[in-house]
Amino acid sequence: QVQLVESGGGLVQSGGSLRLSCAASGSIFTINRMDWYRQAPGKQRELVSPYSDSVKGRFIISRDNANNTVYLQMNSLKPEDTAVYYCHAEITRGARSFAYWGQGTQVTVSS
């Protein structure tokens, strides 16, 4: 009964910005971690790390614990950032832990 819902994707020009949101809802006891992943066409899904060479200095991840929401602020977007972006959460309820994926939101960056 936990849902992760991403929003904020869309089509932007190179150099533009987007802010993605992922809101967790349902029966939640503890959110251990929330991460962002992305998957470009024909490529493997990869963790979006603010420290990776591909996005360093451009992407910022923040979290609003009170609202069970994580954000991905993306600046200076490049065509190579085009991908479906997914939210992933690890949630503990009672004595059990579960992993959840959001449905994904499309980000397309044009030249």
C-alpha positions in Angstrom: 0.0 0.0 0.0 2.9 2.3 -0.7 3.1 4.4 -3.8 5.8 6.5 -5.2 4.6 9.2 -7.7 7.1 11.2 -9.7 6.2 14.5 -11.4 8.0 17.4 -13.1 9.3 15.8 -16.2 8.9 17.2 -19.6 10.5 18.6 -22.7 13.1 21.3 -22.3 15.8 22.9 -24.4 19.4 22.4 -23.7 20.5 24.6 -20.8 17.1 24.6 -19.2 16.1 23.4 -15.8 13.6 21.0 -14.3 12.7 20.0 -10.8 11.5 16.4 -10.3 9.4 15.4 -7.3 8.8 12.0 -5.8 6.1 11.7 -3.2 5.7 8.6 -1.1 2.2 7.8 0.2 0.4 5.0 1.9 1.3 3.0 5.0 4.7 4.3 5.8 6.6 3.8 9.0 10.2 4.8 8.1 11.7 5.8 4.8 15.3 4.5 5.1 16.4 6.1 1.8 15.1 7.6 -1.4 17.2 7.7 -4.6 16.9 8.8 -8.2 17.7 6.5 -11.1 17.5 7.2 -14.8 17.4 5.0 -17.9 18.1 6.3 -21.4 16.9 4.3 -24.4 19.1 1.3 -25.1 21.0 1.8 -21.8 20.9 0.3 -18.4 19.2 2.0 -15.5 21.7 3.9 -13.5 21.8 5.7 -10.2 21.7 9.4 -10.4 24.6 10.6 -8.2 25.2 14.3 -7.8 28.9 13.5 -7.6 29.2 11.7 -10.8 31.2 13.3 -13.6 28.1 13.4 -15.9 26.0 15.6 -13.6 28.3 17.0 -11.0 27.6 20.7 -10.3 24.3 20.5 -12.2 22.0 18.2 -10.2 20.9 18.6 -6.6 19.0 16.1 -4.5 17.0 17.3 -1.5 14.4 15.7 0.8 11.4 16.9 2.6 11.0 14.3 5.4 7.8 15.8 6.8 6.1 15.2 3.4 7.9 12.0 2.4 9.1 13.7 -0.7 12.5 13.8 -2.5 13.4 16.3 -5.2 15.9 16.3 -8.0 16.8 19.7 -9.2 18.3 19.6 -12.6 20.1 22.6 -14.1 22.0 23.2 -17.3 20.4 20.2 -18.9 22.0 18.5 -21.8 20.6 16.2 -24.5 22.5 13.3 -22.9 20.3 13.8 -19.8 17.4 12.6 -21.8 16.0 9.5 -20.0 13.1 8.2 -17.9 13.8 9.2 -14.3 12.7 6.9 -11.6 12.3 7.3 -7.8 13.4 4.4 -5.6 12.7 4.1 -1.9 13.5 1.7 0.8 10.8 1.7 3.4 10.5 -0.1 6.8 7.1 -0.9 8.2 7.1 -2.8 11.5 9.7 -5.5 11.3 9.9 -5.6 7.5 11.7 -3.6 4.9 10.5 -3.1 1.3 11.8 -1.6 -1.9 9.6 0.4 -4.2 9.9 2.0 -7.6 8.0 4.9 -9.0 6.4 4.7 -12.4 9.0 7.0 -13.9 8.8 10.4 -15.5 10.2 11.3 -19.0 12.8 14.0 -19.3 13.6 15.0 -22.8 16.3 17.7 -23.6 16.5 19.0 -27.1 19.4 20.8 -28.7 
